[in-house]
């Protein structure tokens, strides 16, 4: 088992079915899937059951009651449950390119965590998705209609769907890495254990599952390695999520505190009055 791929989901079983189909065509297959389910209904469980019969890779389904946004709690559960020492994190609305897993595994480097990007599909592009189009790879083909969607603002970051093997070309195009996306990053499990995993004090989307993790990885001495134009993924269109101000405020406190370990993560640690950022 080379990797544990964590797919954070909340409902959208039809999209999860497409995502699993996309993982079924990966060119490198020694991985497990962990569906980290933040309280979805029975339809998601049914998709997982079908996948276990259909694909060669093992599929774990972790679930807890729906008590509001508790994605980071479930991501920590996934770290505990992982059968491999390397973890790739993605979301339940992102379809991987055929070489997604291959790129994450090949580009591993001591002292680094890997950060990929994603293409923001238009509503038109997303509505055309079928299991057949995913299975054949047709959904990856960026043609005239997709570029038109990008030029008119209906799709975004179409250029991130262009894959270049050459590191020199990637460095010329993008000299400095961009911030971490919670839907496309990977790191050794032991590194996450050193920073105490994901901060469960966050109770809303937008920064606790990526920006906060990146901040603490950097503080702990690891460096971001960009996978832009590699490890491509396609984000299915949906209305934009709003980041709650309370989560932004918490991230600002974490930034000022400069502590690599969060207090409430894989382990719920006792509060030290000199170190608490609550």
C-alpha positions as CSV (number, residue, x, y, z in Angstrom):
1,X,0.0,0.0,0.0
2,X,1.8,3.2,-1.2
3,X,-0.9,5.7,-0.2
4,X,-4.1,6.4,1.6
5,X,-6.3,8.7,-0.4
6,X,-8.7,10.6,1.9
7,X,-11.9,11.9,0.2
8,X,-13.8,14.3,2.5
9,X,-17.5,14.1,1.7
10,X,-20.8,15.5,2.7
11,X,-23.7,14.1,0.6
12,X,-23.4,14.4,-3.2
13,X,-23.4,10.6,-3.8
14,X,-23.7,11.1,-7.5
15,X,-20.4,13.0,-7.6
16,X,-18.7,10.5,-5.3
17,X,-19.6,7.8,-7.7
18,X,-17.9,9.7,-10.5
19,X,-14.8,10.3,-8.3
20,X,-14.4,6.6,-7.5
21,X,-14.7,5.8,-11.2
22,X,-11.9,8.3,-11.8
23,X,-9.7,6.5,-9.2
24,X,-10.6,3.2,-10.9
25,X,-8.6,4.3,-14.0
26,X,-5.5,5.5,-12.2
27,X,-2.2,4.3,-13.7
28,X,-0.7,3.5,-10.3
29,X,-3.0,1.4,-8.2
30,X,-1.3,0.5,-4.9
31,X,-3.6,2.7,-2.8
32,X,-6.6,2.6,-0.5
33,X,-9.5,5.0,-0.5
34,X,-10.8,6.5,2.8
35,X,-14.2,8.1,2.4
36,X,-14.2,10.6,5.3
37,X,-17.9,11.3,5.7
38,X,-19.1,14.3,7.8
39,X,-22.6,13.0,8.4
40,X,-24.0,12.1,4.9
41,X,-27.2,10.2,4.4
42,X,-27.5,6.5,3.4
43,X,-27.0,7.2,-0.3
44,X,-23.3,7.8,0.2
45,X,-23.0,4.5,2.1
46,X,-24.6,2.7,-0.8
47,X,-22.1,4.2,-3.3
48,X,-19.3,2.9,-1.0
49,X,-20.8,-0.6,-0.9
50,X,-21.0,-0.6,-4.7
51,X,-17.4,0.5,-5.0
52,X,-16.1,-2.3,-2.8
53,X,-17.5,-4.8,-5.3
54,X,-16.5,-2.9,-8.4
55,X,-12.9,-1.8,-7.8
56,X,-9.6,-3.5,-6.9
57,X,-8.6,-0.9,-4.3
58,X,-9.9,-1.2,-0.8
59,X,-12.4,1.4,0.4
60,X,-13.0,2.4,4.0
61,X,-16.0,4.4,5.0
62,X,-15.7,6.5,8.1
63,X,-18.9,8.3,9.3
64,X,-20.2,10.3,12.2
65,X,-23.5,12.0,13.0
66,X,-24.3,15.3,11.2
67,X,-23.8,17.9,13.9
68,X,-22.7,20.7,11.7
69,X,-19.3,21.2,10.0
70,X,-16.9,18.8,11.6
71,X,-14.7,18.0,8.6
72,X,-11.5,18.3,10.6
73,X,-12.7,15.8,13.1
74,X,-13.3,13.3,10.3
75,X,-9.9,14.0,8.7
76,X,-8.2,13.2,11.9
77,X,-10.2,10.0,12.1
78,X,-8.9,9.2,8.6
79,X,-5.3,9.7,9.7
80,X,-5.8,7.2,12.5
81,X,-7.5,4.7,10.2
82,X,-4.9,4.9,7.3
83,X,-3.2,1.7,6.4
84,X,-0.3,3.4,4.7
85,X,2.3,5.9,5.7
86,X,1.6,8.4,3.0
87,X,-1.6,10.4,2.7
88,X,-3.2,12.3,-0.2
89,X,-6.1,14.6,0.7
90,X,-8.9,15.5,-1.6
91,X,-12.6,16.5,-1.5
92,X,-15.9,14.9,-2.5
93,X,-16.3,17.3,-5.5
94,X,-12.9,16.9,-7.2
95,X,-12.2,14.4,-10.0
96,X,-8.6,13.2,-10.4
97,X,-6.7,13.1,-13.6
98,X,-5.5,9.6,-14.6
99,X,-1.9,10.4,-13.4
100,X,-3.1,12.1,-10.1
101,X,-1.8,9.4,-7.8
102,X,1.3,8.7,-9.9
103,X,2.3,12.4,-9.7
104,X,1.8,12.7,-5.9
105,X,3.9,9.5,-5.3
106,X,6.6,10.2,-7.8
107,X,7.2,13.8,-6.6
108,X,7.6,12.9,-2.9
109,X,10.7,14.5,-1.5
110,X,12.3,14.5,2.0
111,X,11.4,17.6,4.1
112,X,8.5,18.6,1.8
113,X,4.7,18.4,1.6
114,X,3.1,18.5,-1.9
115,X,0.5,21.1,-3.0
116,X,-1.5,20.7,-6.2
117,X,-4.1,22.9,-7.9
118,X,-7.4,22.3,-9.6
119,X,-9.4,23.3,-12.6
120,X,-12.7,25.0,-11.7
121,X,-15.2,23.4,-14.1
122,X,-18.2,25.4,-15.5
123,X,-21.8,24.4,-14.8
124,X,-22.1,23.3,-18.4
125,X,-18.9,21.2,-18.2
126,X,-20.0,19.7,-14.9
127,X,-23.5,18.8,-16.1
128,X,-22.0,16.8,-18.9
129,X,-20.2,14.4,-16.5
130,X,-21.3,10.8,-16.7
131,X,-19.6,7.6,-15.5
132,X,-18.9,6.8,-19.2
133,X,-17.2,10.2,-19.8
134,X,-15.1,9.7,-16.6
135,X,-14.2,6.0,-17.5
136,X,-13.1,7.0,-21.0
137,X,-11.2,10.1,-19.8
138,X,-13.3,12.4,-22.0
139,X,-13.9,14.7,-19.0
140,X,-10.2,15.6,-19.0
141,X,-10.1,16.9,-22.5
142,X,-10.0,20.6,-22.6
143,X,-11.4,21.7,-26.0
144,X,-12.8,24.8,-27.6
145,X,-15.9,24.8,-25.4
146,X,-13.9,24.6,-22.2
147,X,-11.5,27.4,-23.2
148,X,-14.6,29.5,-24.1
149,X,-16.0,28.8,-20.7
150,X,-12.7,30.0,-19.2
151,X,-12.5,33.1,-21.3
152,X,-16.1,34.1,-20.4
153,X,-15.6,33.5,-16.7
154,X,-17.8,30.4,-16.4
155,X,-14.8,28.2,-15.7
156,X,-11.6,29.2,-14.0
157,X,-8.0,28.3,-13.9
158,X,-8.3,26.2,-17.1
159,X,-4.5,26.6,-17.5
160,X,-4.1,24.4,-14.5
161,X,-5.4,21.5,-16.6
162,X,-2.2,21.6,-18.7
163,X,0.2,18.9,-17.6
164,X,4.0,19.3,-18.0
165,X,6.5,16.6,-17.0
166,X,9.4,19.0,-17.2
167,X,10.2,20.6,-13.9
168,X,12.1,23.3,-15.7
169,X,9.0,24.4,-17.6
170,X,6.9,24.3,-14.5
171,X,9.5,26.5,-12.6
172,X,9.6,29.0,-15.5
173,X,5.8,29.2,-15.5
174,X,5.4,29.4,-11.7
175,X,8.6,30.3,-9.8
176,X,6.9,30.3,-6.4
177,X,4.3,27.9,-5.0
178,X,0.8,29.0,-4.1
179,X,-1.1,28.2,-1.0
180,X,-2.3,24.8,0.0
181,X,-5.7,23.5,-1.2
182,X,-7.4,21.1,1.1
183,X,-8.6,19.2,-1.9
184,X,-5.1,18.5,-3.3
185,X,-2.2,18.0,-1.0
186,X,-0.1,15.1,0.3
187,X,2.3,14.5,3.1
188,X,3.7,11.6,5.2
189,X,1.4,10.6,8.0
190,X,4.1,10.9,10.6
191,X,4.5,14.6,9.7
192,X,0.8,15.2,10.4
193,X,1.2,13.4,13.7
194,X,4.0,15.7,14.7
195,X,1.8,18.8,14.3
196,X,-1.2,17.0,15.9
197,X,-3.2,16.7,12.7
198,X,-6.1,19.0,11.8
199,X,-7.3,21.6,14.3
200,X,-10.8,20.6,15.4
201,X,-11.4,24.0,16.9
202,X,-12.4,25.1,13.4
203,X,-16.1,24.6,12.9
204,X,-16.5,26.0,9.3
205,X,-14.9,25.7,5.9
206,X,-12.3,27.8,4.2
207,X,-9.0,27.8,6.2
208,X,-8.9,25.2,8.9
209,X,-8.4,22.3,6.5
210,X,-5.6,23.9,4.5
211,X,-4.2,27.3,5.4
212,X,-3.9,26.4,9.1
213,X,-2.3,23.0,8.2
214,X,0.2,24.7,5.9
215,X,1.1,27.3,8.5
216,X,1.9,24.7,11.1
217,X,3.8,22.5,8.6
218,X,5.9,25.5,7.7
219,X,6.5,26.3,11.4
220,X,7.6,22.7,12.0
221,X,10.2,23.0,9.3
222,X,8.6,21.4,6.2
223,X,8.5,23.2,2.9
224,X,5.8,23.3,0.2
225,X,6.6,21.7,-3.1
226,X,4.3,22.8,-5.9
227,X,2.6,20.2,-8.1
228,X,1.0,22.8,-10.4
229,X,0.7,21.3,-13.9
230,X,1.0,17.9,-12.3
231,X,-1.5,16.0,-10.1
232,X,-4.4,17.7,-12.0
233,X,-7.9,17.6,-10.6
234,X,-11.2,19.0,-11.8
235,X,-13.5,20.7,-9.3
236,X,-17.2,20.1,-10.1
237,X,-19.2,23.4,-10.2
238,X,-21.3,24.5,-7.2
239,X,-22.1,27.8,-5.5
240,X,-19.1,29.3,-3.8
241,X,-18.6,28.6,-0.1
242,X,-18.4,31.5,2.3
243,X,-15.7,31.4,5.0
244,X,-17.1,32.3,8.4
245,X,-15.5,35.2,10.1
246,X,-15.0,33.2,13.2
247,X,-12.7,30.8,11.3
248,X,-10.7,33.7,9.8
249,X,-10.3,35.1,13.3
250,X,-9.1,31.8,14.6
251,X,-6.6,31.5,11.8
252,X,-5.3,34.9,12.6
253,X,-4.8,33.9,16.2
254,X,-2.9,30.8,15.0
255,X,-0.7,32.9,12.8
256,X,0.2,35.2,15.6
257,X,0.8,32.3,18.1
258,X,3.3,30.6,15.7
259,X,2.8,27.2,17.3
260,X,3.4,24.1,15.1
261,X,1.0,21.9,17.2
262,X,-2.7,22.6,17.6
263,X,-4.3,21.9,21.0
264,X,-7.3,20.0,19.8
265,X,-6.3,17.6,17.0
266,X,-5.3,14.0,16.8
267,X,-4.7,14.3,20.6
268,X,-6.7,16.7,22.7
269,X,-4.0,18.2,24.7
270,X,-4.2,20.1,28.1
271,X,-4.2,23.8,27.7
272,X,-1.0,25.6,28.6
273,X,-1.8,29.2,29.5
274,X,1.4,30.4,27.7
275,X,0.7,28.5,24.5
276,X,-3.1,28.5,24.0
277,X,-4.5,30.2,20.9
278,X,-8.2,29.7,21.8
